[in-house]
């Protein structure tokens, strides 16, 4: 009984910082053969403030990050990079694998939570649709 109580308390104490969620409804170009996900700039800029040692140069080269799917207990490696002079941000290498694994299509919404304590994104999709964004 005590273990059950501890689990319940831990879940109740689990708080998500809404500012650390990148949320996007997927467009045709996000799911086509280009192999990249264009991310909302303002949301990425907020998340970047919680990332360690990120520079404009490292973003242009690409930063390898982990994306965790807790429902399948599976991790993906993706590259976050700024794409051009307008500083569009994309998930590049690794996005196609992630997209296919989650069976994402145009019109679906993806929510990525930046867990800055563990330095990884956590997928907040489907079961977590009640989380405001």
Secondary structure by P-SEA (a helix, b strand, c coil): caaaaaaaaaaaacccccccccccccccccccccccccccaaaaaaaaaacccccaaaaaabbbbbbbcccccbbbbbbbbbcccccccccccaaaaaaaaacccccbbbbbbbcccccbbbbbccccccccc
